């Protein structure tokens, strides 16, 4: 049983090492993404104004499509629109190529056109980059394999200690029988 767990632990660790390295490296980059503009564009601040001064959705999309950006040709190209009321800015994100256009919520002016590399890194991190099969099957299998590594590693570590403790107990019992 010990040899089985040792071999399973070794080969699972070797194969899983690549996946863990990917998760660790991309996870680190995701943790620092707000500190580095090359990972994620900083959120701009729009002009002062109240809710009544905000542009309409129609004006927002007109401003985005006027940029003639290849990632923003039609409504189907838009993945989501994030609204930051405190900064009075709309962040329009493309479903293609990780593009982002930030639009002033009051004036409708385009404040930033940039690439969100953090979205690419997130796709690498969760396996989506490699396809739905990787996100749906590989990453859960990697989680299960990590659990296997934990259990087999504990067994490999505890089993010799348990054997050694048992030998000491038996030796102590044997010494007690000899002294009688």
N, C-alpha and C positions, 0 to 999 in steps of 0.2 A: 504494500500500500504506500509506503514511504517513497519508493522509487517512482511509482505512478504519479504521485503528487509533485515530486521534484521535477520529473520530465514535463508534466503538464504546466507547471509553474514556469519552467525555463522557456518552453516554446511559445506559450501564451505571451510571456513577457517580451520575447524577441519580436513577435508579430505585432503586438500591441504597442510596442515602443514607438513605432512610426506614427501611429494615431495619436498617442499621448504627446509626442513632440509637437505635432500639428496643433493640438488643442492648447498646449501650454504656450507656444509661441504666439498664436493668434489671440489667446485669452489675455496675454500680457499687453498686446497692442490695443485690444479693445478697452482695457483698463485705463490706458493713457491717451485714448483718442481725443478727448476734449482738450488736452494740453498741447496738441500738435495739429496745426492747420492742414498739414499734408495728409493727415489721416481723416479728419472730419472738418469741413469748413466751419469756422466760428459763426455763431448766430449773430447776424447784423441787428442793428436797432433802427426801427422806422421813425418817421416824423411824429411829433407830438400830436395828439388828437384823441377825442373820445370815441366811443362806440358808434355814435351817429355819423362820424366822419369816415368810417371804414369803407373800403371799396366793396363792390358786389363781387360775387363769384364769377360772373360774366366778365367783369373788368380784370379780375385776377387771371383768368385763362387767356384773355386777349393779350395781356402783358407777357405771359409765358410763351404763347405761340408766336408772338412778334419777334422773339429772339432767334427764330429759325434754327433752333438747336435740334440735332438729329434725334435726340432722345425724347423730344416733346413736339410731336407733329399733330397728334390727335388726343382726344380724351382717353382712348385705350392705352396710350403710352404712359399715362400718369398712374403711378402706383398709389400715392397718397399725398395728402396735403396736411401738413402740420401747422397749427396756428399757435403762435406765441403771443398772447395778448399783452403781456408785460413789456415785451420788446416791440410790439406792434408790427409783426412780420409774419408772412406766410412762407413756409418752406415747402416747395412743391418738388416731390421726388419722382424720378423717372423709374419705370419698371424695366428699362433697358439701359445697361451701361452705367448704372449707379450715379446718374447726374442729379444735380439739385439746382434749383433756381429759387432765390429768396426775393420776395416782393414786399415792398413797403405796404402795410395794410391801410395806410392813410392816403398816400399819394399815388400808389400803383406803380411807382418806379422800381425797376429791377435793381436790387442792391448787390446781388452776387450770383454768378453762374460758376459752378464748380463741380468737381467730381468727389463723391463720397467714397473714398477708399475704405472707410470703416465698414461700409455695407459689403464690399467684396471680402474683407477680412472676416466679417460675421458669417458670410456664406461658407468660407473655408472652415471656420470654427465649428459650425453645426453640421457640416457635410453637404449642405445644399449645393455647393459649387460643383461637386462631383456627380450630382444627379439625385433624383428623388429616392432612388434605391439606397444611396449612401446615407441620406438624412433619415430615411425610414427604417433601414435595416442595419447598416454598418455601425452607426453611432449607438443605437441601443445594444447591439452585440458587443461593442467596445465597452459599454457600461457593465454588461454582464460579465465580460472577460475580466474587468477590473475587480469585480466581486470575487471571481474565481481566483485571481491573483492574491487577493487579501486572504481568502480562506486557505488556499494551499500554502501561502507564505507563513501563516500562523501555524498550520500543521507541521510544516518543515521546521519551524523554529521551536515549537513546543514538544514535538515527538522525541527528540534526543534528550531533552530535559526530563521528560516523563520517564523514559527508559532508564536514565541515570538515577533518578529518584527511586524508582522501583528496585534497582540493583542495590542501592544503599539500604533500603528497608529490608530486603531479603538478606543482605550481608549482616545487618544488625540483628535480625532474628536468628540467623545462623550462629552468630557469636553468643547470643543469649542461650541457645540450646547447648552449646559446647561448655559454657561455664557452669551448668547445672550438674 
